[in-house]
């Protein structure tokens, strides 16, 4: 699924949005590291970025939302990948007594970008 030249341009990017009135920063740091590891394990891509923040303005938001974006061309079975990530995240939540509900989205992307310009 992943070739030796598949580093730049195919690395997943994870964005976490959370309600800081309901979830503490230290919990989000733990979650960020966990979801990063899960995605690395599922994709065999070591370069996985995680950005997490709590928006200043929030209206009717979920406590935690995770958005995983990665190159569509590298996802051979989206449902399988989504379920595997979801299962590992559920197991992590149980193992770490993490009670906050999480909404997760996997978005295949058709990216075109350049780095180090």
Phi and psi restraints in degrees (value plus and minus 20) as a CYANA .aco file:
   2 UNK   PHI    -137.0   -97.0
   2 UNK   PSI     109.3   149.3
   3 UNK   PHI    -114.5   -74.5
   3 UNK   PSI     152.3   192.3
   4 UNK   PHI     -87.5   -47.5
   4 UNK   PSI     -40.7    -0.7
   5 UNK   PHI    -121.5   -81.5
   5 UNK   PSI      -2.0    38.0
   6 UNK   PHI    -117.3   -77.3
   6 UNK   PSI      11.5    51.5
   7 UNK   PHI    -104.2   -64.2
   7 UNK   PSI     -86.9   -46.9
   8 UNK   PHI     -94.1   -54.1
   8 UNK   PSI     110.2   150.2
   9 UNK   PHI      79.6   119.6
   9 UNK   PSI     -33.5     6.5
  10 UNK   PHI    -143.0  -103.0
  10 UNK   PSI     -19.2    20.8
  11 UNK   PHI     -92.9   -52.9
  11 UNK   PSI     113.4   153.4
  12 UNK   PHI     -85.3   -45.3
  12 UNK   PSI     127.1   167.1
  13 UNK   PHI    -142.5  -102.5
  13 UNK   PSI     109.4   149.4
  14 UNK   PHI    -133.0   -93.0
  14 UNK   PSI     110.7   150.7
  15 UNK   PHI    -140.2  -100.2
  15 UNK   PSI     109.6   149.6
  16 UNK   PHI    -136.3   -96.3
  16 UNK   PSI     105.1   145.1
  17 UNK   PHI    -132.1   -92.1
  17 UNK   PSI     115.7   155.7
  18 UNK   PHI    -164.8  -124.8
  18 UNK   PSI     139.0   179.0
  19 UNK   PHI    -113.2   -73.2
  19 UNK   PSI      86.5   126.5
  20 UNK   PHI     -90.8   -50.8
  20 UNK   PSI     -26.6    13.4
  21 UNK   PHI    -100.9   -60.9
  21 UNK   PSI     -38.5     1.5
  22 UNK   PHI    -132.7   -92.7
  22 UNK   PSI     -44.1    -4.1
  23 UNK   PHI    -151.3  -111.3
  23 UNK   PSI     114.1   154.1
  24 UNK   PHI    -103.4   -63.4
  24 UNK   PSI     132.5   172.5
  25 UNK   PHI     -76.5   -36.5
  25 UNK   PSI     -61.2   -21.2
  26 UNK   PHI     -84.4   -44.4
  26 UNK   PSI     -51.4   -11.4
  27 UNK   PHI     -87.9   -47.9
  27 UNK   PSI     -57.7   -17.7
  28 UNK   PHI     -89.8   -49.8
  28 UNK   PSI     -54.6   -14.6
  29 UNK   PHI     -83.7   -43.7
  29 UNK   PSI     -65.2   -25.2
  30 UNK   PHI     -80.9   -40.9
  30 UNK   PSI     -65.6   -25.6
  31 UNK   PHI     -82.7   -42.7
  31 UNK   PSI     -61.7   -21.7
  32 UNK   PHI     -79.7   -39.7
  32 UNK   PSI     -65.4   -25.4
  33 UNK   PHI     -86.2   -46.2
  33 UNK   PSI     -57.5   -17.5
  34 UNK   PHI     -87.5   -47.5
  34 UNK   PSI     -67.7   -27.7
  35 UNK   PHI     -88.4   -48.4
  35 UNK   PSI     -52.8   -12.8
  36 UNK   PHI     -81.7   -41.7
  36 UNK   PSI     -67.4   -27.4
  37 UNK   PHI     -82.9   -42.9
  37 UNK   PSI     -61.6   -21.6
  38 UNK   PHI     -80.7   -40.7
  38 UNK   PSI     -66.7   -26.7
  39 UNK   PHI     -86.9   -46.9
  39 UNK   PSI     -59.6   -19.6
  40 UNK   PHI     -79.4   -39.4
  40 UNK   PSI     -66.8   -26.8
  41 UNK   PHI     -83.5   -43.5
  41 UNK   PSI     -58.7   -18.7
  42 UNK   PHI     -94.9   -54.9
  42 UNK   PSI     -50.9   -10.9
  43 UNK   PHI    -127.5   -87.5
  43 UNK   PSI     -34.6     5.4
  44 UNK   PHI      41.6    81.6
  44 UNK   PSI       3.1    43.1
  45 UNK   PHI    -124.1   -84.1
  45 UNK   PSI     101.8   141.8
  46 UNK   PHI    -100.2   -60.2
  46 UNK   PSI     -45.7    -5.7
  47 UNK   PHI    -110.3   -70.3
  47 UNK   PSI      64.7   104.7
  48 UNK   PHI    -138.9   -98.9
  48 UNK   PSI     101.4   141.4
  49 UNK   PHI    -116.6   -76.6
  49 UNK   PSI     124.6   164.6
  50 UNK   PHI    -149.7  -109.7
  50 UNK   PSI     106.6   146.6
  51 UNK   PHI    -137.7   -97.7
  51 UNK   PSI     112.6   152.6
  52 UNK   PHI    -155.1  -115.1
  52 UNK   PSI     114.3   154.3
  53 UNK   PHI    -177.6  -137.6
  53 UNK   PSI     143.5   183.5
  54 UNK   PHI    -132.1   -92.1
  54 UNK   PSI      93.9   133.9
  55 UNK   PHI     -79.4   -39.4
  55 UNK   PSI     127.1   167.1
  56 UNK   PHI     -84.3   -44.3
  56 UNK   PSI     -60.3   -20.3
  57 UNK   PHI    -129.8   -89.8
  57 UNK   PSI     106.2   146.2
  58 UNK   PHI    -155.9  -115.9
  58 UNK   PSI     107.7   147.7
  59 UNK   PHI    -149.8  -109.8
  59 UNK   PSI      96.4   136.4
  60 UNK   PHI      31.3    71.3
  60 UNK   PSI      28.9    68.9
  61 UNK   PHI    -115.9   -75.9
  61 UNK   PSI     137.2   177.2
  62 UNK   PHI     -93.6   -53.6
  62 UNK   PSI     135.3   175.3
  63 UNK   PHI     -78.5   -38.5
  63 UNK   PSI     -62.3   -22.3
  64 UNK   PHI    -164.0  -124.0
  64 UNK   PSI     111.5   151.5
  65 UNK   PHI    -147.5  -107.5
  65 UNK   PSI     111.3   151.3
  66 UNK   PHI    -135.7   -95.7
  66 UNK   PSI     107.3   147.3
  67 UNK   PHI    -136.4   -96.4
  67 UNK   PSI      98.4   138.4
  68 UNK   PHI    -129.3   -89.3
  68 UNK   PSI      99.1   139.1
  69 UNK   PHI    -134.9   -94.9
  69 UNK   PSI     113.3   153.3
  70 UNK   PHI    -173.0  -133.0
  70 UNK   PSI     142.8   182.8
  71 UNK   PHI     -77.9   -37.9
  71 UNK   PSI     105.8   145.8
  72 UNK   PHI     -80.6   -40.6
  72 UNK   PSI     -54.4   -14.4
  73 UNK   PHI     -87.0   -47.0
  73 UNK   PSI     -35.8     4.2
  74 UNK   PHI    -120.2   -80.2
  74 UNK   PSI     -19.9    20.1
  75 UNK   PHI    -122.9   -82.9
  75 UNK   PSI      85.6   125.6
  76 UNK   PHI    -104.0   -64.0
  76 UNK   PSI     -49.6    -9.6
  77 UNK   PHI    -162.6  -122.6
  77 UNK   PSI      73.4   113.4
  78 UNK   PHI     -80.7   -40.7
  78 UNK   PSI     -63.8   -23.8
  79 UNK   PHI     -84.5   -44.5
  79 UNK   PSI     -61.7   -21.7
  80 UNK   PHI     -81.8   -41.8
  80 UNK   PSI     -67.0   -27.0
  81 UNK   PHI     -81.8   -41.8
  81 UNK   PSI     -65.0   -25.0
  82 UNK   PHI     -80.8   -40.8
  82 UNK   PSI     -67.1   -27.1
  83 UNK   PHI     -85.1   -45.1
  83 UNK   PSI     -57.9   -17.9
  84 UNK   PHI     -85.2   -45.2
  84 UNK   PSI     -63.9   -23.9
  85 UNK   PHI     -83.6   -43.6
  85 UNK   PSI     -65.4   -25.4
  86 UNK   PHI     -81.4   -41.4
  86 UNK   PSI     -62.7   -22.7
  87 UNK   PHI     -84.1   -44.1
  87 UNK   PSI     -67.2   -27.2
  88 UNK   PHI     -83.7   -43.7
  88 UNK   PSI     -58.6   -18.6
  89 UNK   PHI     -86.5   -46.5
  89 UNK   PSI     -60.8   -20.8
  90 UNK   PHI     -82.0   -42.0
  90 UNK   PSI     -62.6   -22.6
  91 UNK   PHI     -83.5   -43.5
  91 UNK   PSI     -62.1   -22.1
  92 UNK   PHI     -81.0   -41.0
  92 UNK   PSI     -63.0   -23.0
  93 UNK   PHI     -78.4   -38.4
  93 UNK   PSI     -65.1   -25.1
  94 UNK   PHI     -84.5   -44.5
  94 UNK   PSI     -65.6   -25.6
  95 UNK   PHI     -84.1   -44.1
  95 UNK   PSI     -47.4    -7.4
  96 UNK   PHI    -130.0   -90.0
  96 UNK   PSI      -7.7    32.3
  97 UNK   PHI      28.9    68.9
  97 UNK   PSI      23.9    63.9
  98 UNK   PHI    -113.0   -73.0
  98 UNK   PSI      85.5   125.5
  99 UNK   PHI    -113.1   -73.1
  99 UNK   PSI     -33.7     6.3
 100 UNK   PHI     -88.0   -48.0
 100 UNK   PSI     115.2   155.2
 101 UNK   PHI     -88.7   -48.7
 101 UNK   PSI     125.3   165.3
 102 UNK   PHI    -146.2  -106.2
 102 UNK   PSI     112.6   152.6
 103 UNK   PHI    -121.6   -81.6
 103 UNK   PSI     111.9   151.9
 104 UNK   PHI    -146.4  -106.4
 104 UNK   PSI     120.3   160.3
 105 UNK   PHI    -152.6  -112.6
 105 UNK   PSI     110.5   150.5
 106 UNK   PHI    -129.3   -89.3
 106 UNK   PSI     100.3   140.3
 107 UNK   PHI    -140.6  -100.6
 107 UNK   PSI      92.0   132.0
 108 UNK   PHI     -88.9   -48.9
 108 UNK   PSI     115.9   155.9
 109 UNK   PHI    -138.4   -98.4
 109 UNK   PSI     127.1   167.1
 110 UNK   PHI    -127.9   -87.9
 110 UNK   PSI      59.2    99.2
 111 UNK   PHI    -103.9   -63.9
 111 UNK   PSI     130.1   170.1
 112 UNK   PHI    -163.1  -123.1
 112 UNK   PSI      89.7   129.7
 113 UNK   PHI    -172.6  -132.6
 113 UNK   PSI     149.7   189.7
 114 UNK   PHI    -154.7  -114.7
 114 UNK   PSI     129.9   169.9
 115 UNK   PHI    -137.7   -97.7
 115 UNK   PSI     141.4   181.4
 116 UNK   PHI      36.8    76.8
 116 UNK   PSI      21.6    61.6
